[in-house]
Amino acid sequence: MDHFLYRDGALFAEDVPVAEIAATVGTPFYCYSTATLERHFRLFDEALEPMPHLVCFAMKSNSNQAILKTLAALGAGMDVVSGGEYARATAAGVPGDRIVFSGVGKTVEEMRVALEGGIRQFNVESESEMEALNGVAVSMGLRAPIALRINPDVDARTHAKIATGKSENKFGIPIARAREVYARAAALPGLDVIGIDLHIGSQLTELEPFELAYRKVADLTEALRADGHEIRRLDLGGGLGIPYTRSNDAPPLPSEYGEMIQRTVGHLGCEVEIEPGRLISGNAGIMVSAVIYVKHGEGRDFLILDGAMNDLIRPSMYDAHHDIVPVHEPAAGAEQAPYDIVGPVCETGDTFARQRNMPALRAGDLVAFRSAGAYGAVMASEYNTRPLIPEVLVRGDQFAVIRPRPSFDEMIARDNIPEWLL
Ligand code: LLP
C-alpha cells in the first residue's frame, strides 16, 4: 500500500497534488511519501516484535538525508556499504551502535573511520578482509565486533544481476568452510566474533529461498556454539520483494516474513537484524516526468519523455517493469493504445517500456513512474550532461525539496582545467 492515489481525477502524493509539485520544481523529479516510508518501516519492526531485533535500512536503496532522518526518528538502524554511506548515516544522526557495515570490499581507511566513529558490527566477507580488519583494530587498541557473511549456496530465484547467495557469486564465505573460518577469526585478537550474517539476493518474491537459507543459519549457529563461539546476533539480510505491478501475485508480506524468521531461528535466542531496502523505500517513491513529444513512427508510436535512463536506470539495466500512470487520471473506459515509452538520451537502451498500453497523451502531460523510491535517485548519473533530478519529500499537505536540481554552471564548475589548457 502506498499514498500515491487519484483524487477527483488528479494524482496526489499524500495530500499534495503531484501537478502542483511539478509546477514548483519542474520535471523530471522524484517524489517520496513520508507516510509510506513510515508504514513500511513499522511493518518490519512489528513483524519482528516477538524477538530482540533491529531493522537496519539498506540505505543503498535511497540515501537522501531527509529519508534517513525520517527512518532514524522511528528507531531504524542503517546498513551501509561504503565510507560515504557511513558518513551519510552519521550525518543524519544515526548512532554508531545502530550502523552495520556490509560490503565485499571495505578498505582499511573505511574500517578505521567506522571504528573511530562507532559501529554495531562489520559483516566480514572473506578471510583477507578479516585479517585486514584485525590489523586496523589492533593498531587502534580496539576489538571490532564482527559477523561473518556466509554464502549458503541457495538459489534466490531472482534476476541474475541481483542474486547473491549462490556459491558462484562473489559474496560471503562458503558455508562448508564456515567452522574453519570462525575458528581462525576467534584466534585474532582484534576481532570480537558475535554473529552470523547473510544476504541471498534482492527482489525475492517467495519465502522458500529465505527459509532454506535461514534453516542453514540455524544449524550453523548450533554447530558454532558447540565449537565454543558465542553467537548472539543473526543478520538475515534484506531482499523481500515488492509488487511492481498491480497484479495478484504479490510477494509475501513482512508479517509472513517475520513469522518465518521466528519459525526458523527464533528458538536460538539471538538478536535478529534484517536489512530491507526496497520494501521500505520502493513504493514510497515515484518519478514524475513530462511528455516532450508524441512521435508517430513506422508501425509504432513513441512517447518521448523528459526523464531518461540516467534518471531511472532499472528498466535498461534489469529489464525492470515500472507502472507508468498519467498524473491526470484518464476517464473510466478511456481508449488506450500501445506506445514505446522512451527518454531523450541517444541510446536505444533509453527505453522505459515497449508497447505499453497508455491513454491518449499530449506534449506537456505528466506521467508518474511508480515504485521508483528504491534504486532510483541513488543510481542516477549525469550522462548526456543531464542534471541529477530533484528529490521532493511529502508529509501530509506539505512538501519540501530535499535535493535541488543543480544548474549547468554548477555542474561545469566541478571540472578543473589543468594549467596547460589555461
Ligand atoms: N543487504 C545487502 C548486503 C545487500 O547487498 C542488499 C542489496 C540489501 C541488504 C537490500 O536489499 P533489498 O531489501 O533492497 O532487496 N539495484 C538493484 C538492487 C541491488 C540490490 C543490492 N543489494 C535494483 O534496482 O533492483
Boltz pocket constraint, residues with backbone or C-beta under 6 A from the ligand:
constraints:
  - pocket:
      binder: B
      contacts: [[A, 58], [A, 61], [A, 79], [A, 102], [A, 103], [A, 162], [A, 199], [A, 201], [A, 202], [A, 203], [A, 237], [A, 238], [A, 239], [A, 240], [A, 275], [A, 276], [A, 277], [A, 278], [A, 279], [A, 314], [A, 318], [A, 374], [A, 375]]
      max_distance: 6.0
